[in-house]
């Protein structure tokens, strides 16, 4: 009988801290040995000339989420996790949205039902707190943290989602008592509503004005305020999808003071700008997301945040809608004003190739930083480490094999999601994941889907580091 189910040979392995060459022996879904001359295996995978990395963890994705009247998100759990696997990911963390008047338990029950039997890779849920009632704060939320849901997100903008400062403090108090992590979407709701109303009065309603309605100051002010509330509450904070230097500097200053504040950025802030929203007719709607892409100076700042450790994680903020669809970006109301265009872009499969190509292959970051911000730090922060996020004996055999010599132009048909476009169409990419393995099972190999729908599991999590 072979010693291992699978052995990966001849690859160059990178973790968040080391680079080394050895073989990986996999048994019963876990890494059982690292070494040479590991003996027989049921399958031998030759990784000569390739990088062998921990599978990507995308801790910020939106899947099958309620999105407003007449709007349907493009991805269900099957299509989203399939697309994630094509992009070298082995775990994603989508958000379970509590709708107003709904209990958290009911929201979770509904969300689990959508995911059951559908996923190609592993998943774990964050919670979105939109209605922090006494029942939610006093009973449901503490119980759910104990049950393995130790992170929740609050919004400072959007109708039906924005919490007041008092409500945010009340949510943070639960986090203080339970040890949970608060994630915040930091944009000033009143600034955005004021500017949106003014732009509409002026007749400035095309998609490109979405960026003008959400300026940098709206993000930097809210970031400062969220950090201040977290400091008062003495809780750790993750500021998600940071798009510019001013907001990043708020996080940097908080870190310099010793506050437990972390930051996240995304591919749209590295390779897109507000000019992408300038397309004729409704083409600019393809790039409507919040915060919006900024300018080249903001791109430089976000790279600095990744290089210097201001940003702990790099996520996609995958929030997909079809473009040519009256239930997607071309919803009829969206033609009357950018206000109504569904807010979000697809990106779960493009996240890692973009950062590998633009970061590692162009010398902006090294391979260890790539692994840290795309896998290891996510696992540590969100309570999945060391089972996930690294290559070590005892860890799940969640592995992506990358060929650094592949050069190609990014197109939507490579990404296998439920949308009908990618905002990253035409970007030249160097390096690509040629094999994605989840718990020892190959899910994608050389562009072919080999995994089984339903193989992915929901993961209960511990409190993060």
C-alpha positions as CSV (number, residue, x, y, z in Angstrom):
1,X,0.0,0.0,0.0
2,X,1.5,3.4,-0.9
3,X,2.7,5.5,1.9
4,X,0.8,8.6,0.7
5,X,-2.3,9.3,-1.3
6,X,-0.4,12.0,-3.3
7,X,3.1,13.3,-3.5
8,X,4.0,16.6,-5.1
9,X,7.6,16.5,-6.2
10,X,10.3,18.8,-7.5
11,X,8.5,22.1,-6.7
12,X,9.8,25.2,-5.0
13,X,7.7,25.9,-1.9
14,X,7.0,29.2,-0.4
15,X,5.3,30.1,2.9
16,X,4.8,33.5,4.5
17,X,8.3,33.2,5.9
18,X,10.4,30.7,4.0
19,X,11.3,29.4,0.5
20,X,12.6,25.9,0.2
21,X,12.6,22.9,-2.1
22,X,11.3,19.5,-1.1
23,X,8.5,17.1,-1.8
24,X,5.1,17.1,-0.1
25,X,3.4,13.9,1.1
26,X,-0.4,14.0,1.4
27,X,-2.5,11.5,3.3
28,X,-6.2,11.7,4.1
29,X,-6.5,15.3,3.0
30,X,-3.6,16.6,5.1
31,X,0.1,17.3,4.7
32,X,1.7,14.3,6.3
33,X,5.4,14.8,5.3
34,X,7.8,17.3,3.9
35,X,11.1,15.9,2.7
36,X,12.8,14.0,-0.1
37,X,12.5,10.4,-1.2
38,X,9.1,10.1,0.3
39,X,8.4,6.8,-1.4
40,X,5.3,5.5,-3.2
41,X,2.0,7.4,-3.7
42,X,-1.3,6.8,-5.3
43,X,-0.6,9.9,-7.5
44,X,2.7,11.8,-8.1
45,X,2.4,15.4,-9.3
46,X,5.6,16.8,-10.9
47,X,5.9,20.5,-10.0
48,X,9.4,21.0,-11.6
49,X,9.9,24.7,-12.5
50,X,6.8,25.8,-10.6
51,X,5.9,27.5,-7.3
52,X,4.0,25.4,-4.8
53,X,2.1,27.7,-2.5
54,X,-0.7,27.6,0.1
55,X,-4.1,27.8,-1.6
56,X,-5.4,31.3,-1.6
57,X,-7.9,32.5,1.0
58,X,-10.2,35.3,0.0
59,X,-11.7,36.7,3.1
60,X,-14.0,39.3,1.4
61,X,-16.5,37.9,-1.1
62,X,-20.2,38.4,-1.6
63,X,-22.1,35.4,-2.9
64,X,-25.9,34.9,-3.4
65,X,-26.5,37.9,-1.3
66,X,-29.8,39.9,-1.3
67,X,-29.0,43.0,-3.3
68,X,-32.2,45.1,-3.6
69,X,-35.4,45.0,-5.5
70,X,-35.1,43.7,-9.0
71,X,-31.4,43.0,-8.7
72,X,-29.9,39.5,-8.7
73,X,-26.3,38.7,-7.9
74,X,-24.5,36.9,-10.7
75,X,-22.9,34.1,-8.6
76,X,-24.4,31.4,-6.5
77,X,-22.2,29.2,-4.3
78,X,-21.4,26.7,-7.1
79,X,-20.3,29.3,-9.7
80,X,-18.4,31.5,-7.2
81,X,-16.4,28.7,-5.6
82,X,-15.7,27.2,-9.0
83,X,-14.4,30.5,-10.2
84,X,-12.3,30.9,-7.0
85,X,-10.7,27.5,-7.6
86,X,-9.7,28.6,-11.1
87,X,-7.9,31.5,-9.6
88,X,-5.9,29.4,-7.1
89,X,-8.1,29.8,-4.1
90,X,-9.0,27.0,-1.7
91,X,-11.2,28.9,0.9
92,X,-13.5,31.9,0.6
93,X,-15.3,33.8,3.4
94,X,-18.6,35.3,2.1
95,X,-20.9,37.5,4.1
96,X,-24.2,36.4,5.6
97,X,-26.4,39.5,5.5
98,X,-28.9,40.1,8.2
99,X,-31.8,42.0,6.6
100,X,-33.7,44.5,8.7
101,X,-36.2,42.8,11.0
102,X,-34.5,39.4,10.5
103,X,-32.8,37.5,13.3
104,X,-29.2,36.5,12.8
105,X,-30.0,32.8,13.4
106,X,-32.6,33.0,10.6
107,X,-30.2,34.7,8.2
108,X,-27.6,32.1,8.9
109,X,-30.0,29.2,8.4
110,X,-31.1,30.6,5.0
111,X,-27.5,31.2,4.0
112,X,-26.3,27.8,4.9
113,X,-29.2,26.3,2.9
114,X,-28.0,28.2,-0.2
115,X,-24.4,26.8,0.2
116,X,-25.3,23.2,1.2
117,X,-24.0,20.8,-1.4
118,X,-22.9,23.5,-3.8
119,X,-19.3,24.4,-3.1
120,X,-16.2,23.2,-4.9
121,X,-13.9,24.7,-2.2
122,X,-14.1,25.3,1.5
123,X,-16.1,28.3,2.9
124,X,-16.6,30.1,6.2
125,X,-19.1,32.9,6.9
126,X,-18.8,36.4,8.3
127,X,-21.9,38.1,9.6
128,X,-23.2,41.5,8.5
129,X,-25.0,43.4,11.3
130,X,-27.6,45.7,9.8
131,X,-30.2,45.6,12.6
132,X,-28.5,45.6,16.0
133,X,-31.5,45.0,18.2
134,X,-31.3,44.2,21.9
135,X,-32.0,40.5,21.0
136,X,-29.2,40.5,18.5
137,X,-26.6,42.2,20.7
138,X,-27.5,40.6,24.0
139,X,-28.2,37.0,22.9
140,X,-27.7,36.0,19.2
141,X,-24.4,37.6,18.4
142,X,-22.5,36.4,21.5
143,X,-23.9,32.9,21.0
144,X,-22.9,32.9,17.3
145,X,-19.3,34.0,18.1
146,X,-19.1,31.0,20.5
147,X,-20.5,28.8,17.7
148,X,-17.7,29.6,15.3
149,X,-18.6,32.9,13.7
150,X,-16.1,35.3,15.3
151,X,-16.1,38.1,12.8
152,X,-18.8,40.5,11.7
153,X,-19.0,43.5,9.4
154,X,-20.7,46.9,9.9
155,X,-21.4,49.5,7.3
156,X,-21.1,53.3,7.6
157,X,-22.9,53.8,4.3
158,X,-25.8,52.4,2.1
159,X,-29.5,52.7,2.7
160,X,-30.7,50.0,5.1
161,X,-27.1,49.1,6.1
162,X,-25.5,52.2,7.6
163,X,-25.2,52.2,11.4
164,X,-25.0,55.2,13.5
165,X,-21.9,55.8,15.7
166,X,-23.9,54.7,18.7
167,X,-25.0,51.5,17.0
168,X,-21.4,50.8,16.0
169,X,-20.3,51.3,19.6
170,X,-22.9,48.8,20.7
171,X,-21.7,46.2,18.2
172,X,-18.1,46.9,19.2
173,X,-19.0,46.3,22.8
174,X,-20.2,42.8,22.0
175,X,-16.8,42.3,20.2
176,X,-15.0,43.5,23.3
177,X,-16.9,41.0,25.5
178,X,-16.5,38.1,23.1
179,X,-13.1,38.6,21.5
180,X,-14.6,38.9,18.0
181,X,-13.3,41.0,15.2
182,X,-15.2,43.9,13.7
183,X,-14.8,44.7,10.0
184,X,-15.9,48.1,8.7
185,X,-16.9,49.5,5.4
186,X,-15.7,53.1,6.0
187,X,-17.4,55.8,3.9
188,X,-19.3,58.8,5.2
189,X,-23.0,58.2,4.4
190,X,-24.1,61.8,4.7
191,X,-21.3,63.1,2.5
192,X,-22.3,60.6,-0.2
193,X,-26.0,61.4,-0.1
194,X,-25.3,65.1,-0.2
195,X,-23.0,64.8,-3.2
196,X,-25.3,62.4,-5.0
197,X,-28.3,64.7,-4.6
198,X,-26.3,67.6,-5.9
199,X,-24.9,65.7,-8.9
200,X,-28.4,64.6,-9.9
201,X,-29.8,68.1,-9.6
202,X,-27.0,69.2,-12.0
203,X,-27.9,66.4,-14.4
204,X,-24.7,64.5,-13.8
205,X,-26.1,61.0,-13.7
206,X,-23.9,58.9,-15.9
207,X,-22.0,56.0,-14.3
208,X,-18.7,58.0,-14.2
209,X,-20.3,60.3,-11.6
210,X,-20.4,57.4,-9.1
211,X,-16.7,58.2,-8.4
212,X,-17.4,61.9,-7.9
213,X,-20.1,61.1,-5.4
214,X,-17.7,59.1,-3.2
215,X,-14.5,61.2,-2.9
216,X,-11.4,60.2,-1.0
217,X,-12.4,62.5,1.9
218,X,-15.6,60.5,2.5
219,X,-13.5,57.4,3.0
220,X,-10.7,59.0,5.0
221,X,-13.1,60.7,7.4
222,X,-15.0,57.5,8.0
223,X,-11.8,55.5,8.5
224,X,-10.7,58.0,11.1
225,X,-14.0,57.9,12.9
226,X,-14.2,54.0,12.8
227,X,-10.7,53.8,14.3
228,X,-11.7,56.3,17.0
229,X,-14.8,54.3,17.9
230,X,-12.7,51.1,18.0
231,X,-10.1,52.8,20.2
232,X,-12.8,53.9,22.6
233,X,-14.2,50.4,22.6
234,X,-10.7,48.8,22.9
235,X,-11.4,46.3,20.1
236,X,-9.4,45.2,17.1
237,X,-10.7,46.6,13.8
238,X,-10.3,45.5,10.1
239,X,-10.8,48.4,7.7
240,X,-11.8,46.7,4.4
241,X,-11.2,47.7,0.8
242,X,-9.0,50.7,1.4
243,X,-8.5,52.7,-1.9
244,X,-6.2,55.6,-1.2
245,X,-3.3,57.1,0.7
246,X,-5.4,59.3,3.0
247,X,-7.4,56.4,4.4
248,X,-4.2,54.2,4.5
249,X,-2.4,56.9,6.5
250,X,-5.2,56.9,9.1
251,X,-4.6,53.1,9.6
252,X,-0.8,53.7,9.6
253,X,-1.1,56.3,12.4
254,X,-3.3,54.0,14.4
255,X,-0.8,51.2,14.1
256,X,2.0,53.5,15.1
257,X,0.1,54.3,18.3
258,X,-0.2,50.6,19.1
259,X,-3.9,50.3,18.3
260,X,-5.0,46.9,16.9
261,X,-6.1,48.3,13.5
262,X,-5.6,46.3,10.3
263,X,-6.2,47.2,6.7
264,X,-7.3,45.4,3.5
265,X,-6.9,46.4,-0.1
266,X,-8.1,44.9,-3.4
267,X,-7.0,44.5,-7.0
268,X,-9.3,47.2,-8.3
269,X,-7.2,49.8,-6.4
270,X,-4.0,48.5,-7.9
271,X,-4.9,48.4,-11.6
272,X,-8.1,50.4,-12.2
273,X,-8.8,54.1,-11.9
274,X,-11.8,56.4,-11.9
275,X,-11.2,56.9,-15.7
276,X,-12.4,53.4,-16.3
277,X,-15.9,54.6,-15.4
278,X,-15.9,57.0,-18.4
279,X,-17.1,54.5,-20.9
280,X,-19.8,55.5,-23.5
281,X,-23.4,54.8,-22.7
282,X,-23.5,52.4,-19.7
283,X,-20.1,50.8,-20.2
284,X,-18.8,52.6,-17.1
285,X,-21.3,50.7,-15.0
286,X,-19.0,47.7,-15.3
287,X,-16.6,49.5,-12.9
288,X,-19.1,50.8,-10.4
289,X,-18.0,49.6,-6.9
290,X,-17.4,51.2,-3.6
291,X,-15.1,52.8,-2.7
292,X,-14.5,53.5,-6.4
293,X,-11.1,53.2,-8.1
294,X,-9.1,56.4,-7.7
295,X,-6.0,57.5,-9.6
296,X,-2.4,56.5,-10.2
297,X,-1.2,58.2,-7.0
298,X,-3.7,56.1,-5.0
299,X,-2.5,53.0,-6.8
300,X,1.1,53.8,-5.7
301,X,-0.1,54.3,-2.1
302,X,-1.9,50.9,-2.0
303,X,1.2,49.2,-3.3
304,X,3.1,50.9,-0.4
305,X,0.5,49.6,2.0
306,X,1.1,46.1,0.8
307,X,4.9,46.4,0.8
308,X,5.1,48.0,4.3
309,X,2.6,45.9,6.1
310,X,0.0,48.6,6.6
311,X,-2.4,46.2,4.8
312,X,-2.5,42.8,6.4
313,X,-4.6,41.2,3.7
314,X,-5.4,41.4,0.0
315,X,-8.9,40.4,-1.0
316,X,-11.1,40.6,-4.0
317,X,-14.4,42.2,-2.7
318,X,-16.0,39.9,-5.3
319,X,-19.5,41.3,-5.7
320,X,-20.7,40.2,-9.1
321,X,-23.5,41.3,-11.3
322,X,-24.1,40.6,-14.9
323,X,-23.6,43.6,-17.2
324,X,-26.0,42.9,-20.1
325,X,-28.9,42.0,-17.8
326,X,-32.0,44.1,-16.6
327,X,-31.4,42.4,-13.2
328,X,-27.8,43.4,-13.2
329,X,-25.8,46.5,-14.2
330,X,-28.4,47.5,-16.7
331,X,-31.3,47.6,-14.3
332,X,-33.7,50.1,-15.7
333,X,-33.4,52.6,-12.8
334,X,-29.6,52.5,-13.3
335,X,-30.1,54.2,-16.6
336,X,-31.6,57.1,-14.9
337,X,-28.8,57.7,-12.4
338,X,-25.5,56.1,-11.2
339,X,-27.3,56.0,-7.8
340,X,-29.2,52.9,-8.8
341,X,-26.5,51.0,-10.6
342,X,-25.8,47.7,-8.7
343,X,-22.7,48.3,-6.7
344,X,-19.9,45.8,-7.0
345,X,-17.6,44.0,-9.5
346,X,-16.5,40.4,-10.0
347,X,-12.9,39.5,-9.1
348,X,-12.5,36.3,-7.0
349,X,-10.6,34.4,-9.8
350,X,-8.6,37.5,-11.0
351,X,-7.3,38.5,-7.5
352,X,-4.3,36.2,-7.2
353,X,-3.1,36.3,-10.9
354,X,-3.2,40.1,-10.8
355,X,-1.1,40.3,-7.6
356,X,1.3,37.6,-8.7
357,X,1.9,39.3,-12.0
358,X,1.9,42.9,-11.0
359,X,3.5,42.2,-7.6
360,X,5.8,39.2,-7.6
361,X,6.8,39.1,-11.2
362,X,7.4,42.9,-11.4
363,X,9.4,43.0,-8.2
364,X,7.0,45.1,-6.1
365,X,6.6,42.4,-3.5
366,X,8.4,39.1,-2.8
367,X,6.8,35.6,-2.9
368,X,6.7,35.5,0.9
369,X,4.7,38.7,1.1
370,X,2.4,37.4,-1.6
371,X,1.7,34.3,0.4
372,X,1.1,36.3,3.6
373,X,-1.4,38.8,2.2
374,X,-3.3,36.2,0.1
375,X,-3.4,33.2,2.4
376,X,-1.6,33.1,5.7
377,X,-2.7,36.4,7.3
378,X,-6.3,35.7,6.3
379,X,-6.1,32.3,8.1
380,X,-4.5,33.9,11.2
381,X,-6.8,36.9,11.5
382,X,-10.0,35.0,10.9
383,X,-9.3,31.9,13.0
384,X,-8.4,29.2,10.5
385,X,-4.6,28.9,11.1
386,X,-2.7,26.6,11.1
387,X,-5.2,24.3,9.5
388,X,-5.4,26.7,6.6
389,X,-3.0,29.2,5.0
390,X,0.3,27.5,5.2
391,X,2.3,24.4,4.0
392,X,3.2,22.5,7.1
393,X,2.8,19.0,8.5
394,X,-0.7,18.6,9.9
395,X,-2.2,21.4,7.8
396,X,-4.9,20.7,5.3
397,X,-3.5,19.9,1.8
398,X,-4.8,23.2,0.3
399,X,-2.3,23.9,-2.4
400,X,-1.9,25.9,-5.5
401,X,0.8,25.2,-8.1
402,X,1.8,28.2,-10.1
403,X,3.6,28.3,-13.4
404,X,5.6,31.6,-13.5
405,X,6.3,31.2,-17.2
406,X,2.8,31.4,-18.5
407,X,2.1,34.7,-20.2
408,X,-1.4,35.6,-21.3
409,X,-4.0,38.3,-21.7
410,X,-6.7,38.1,-19.1
411,X,-10.2,37.5,-20.5
412,X,-13.5,36.7,-18.9
413,X,-13.8,33.2,-20.3
414,X,-10.8,32.1,-18.2
415,X,-12.5,33.0,-14.9
416,X,-15.6,30.7,-14.9
417,X,-17.8,32.9,-12.8
418,X,-21.5,33.7,-13.2
419,X,-21.0,37.2,-14.5
420,X,-20.7,38.1,-18.2
421,X,-17.6,40.3,-18.0
422,X,-14.5,41.1,-16.0
423,X,-13.4,44.6,-15.2
424,X,-9.8,43.4,-15.7
425,X,-10.3,42.4,-19.4
426,X,-7.1,42.8,-21.4
427,X,-4.6,43.0,-18.6
428,X,-1.4,41.2,-19.5
429,X,-0.7,38.5,-16.9
430,X,2.6,36.7,-16.2
431,X,2.2,33.6,-14.0
432,X,-0.9,31.5,-13.5
433,X,-2.2,28.7,-11.1
434,X,-2.2,25.5,-13.1
435,X,-3.4,23.2,-10.3
436,X,-5.7,23.9,-7.3
437,X,-6.0,21.3,-4.6
438,X,-8.4,21.3,-1.6
439,X,-7.8,18.9,1.2
440,X,-5.7,16.7,-1.0
441,X,-8.3,16.6,-3.9
442,X,-7.4,18.3,-7.2
443,X,-10.2,20.7,-8.0
444,X,-8.7,22.4,-11.1
445,X,-5.9,21.0,-13.3
446,X,-4.5,22.7,-16.4
447,X,-7.7,24.7,-16.9
448,X,-10.1,21.7,-16.5
449,X,-12.5,21.4,-13.6
450,X,-11.9,18.1,-11.9
451,X,-13.4,18.6,-8.4
452,X,-16.9,17.6,-7.3
453,X,-19.6,20.1,-6.6
454,X,-20.4,19.7,-2.9
455,X,-16.9,18.7,-1.9
456,X,-16.3,22.1,-0.2
457,X,-17.1,22.2,3.5
458,X,-18.3,25.0,5.8
459,X,-15.6,25.7,8.4
460,X,-16.2,26.7,12.0
461,X,-13.6,29.2,13.2
462,X,-11.8,30.1,16.4
463,X,-11.1,33.6,17.5
464,X,-8.4,35.0,15.3
465,X,-4.9,36.0,16.3
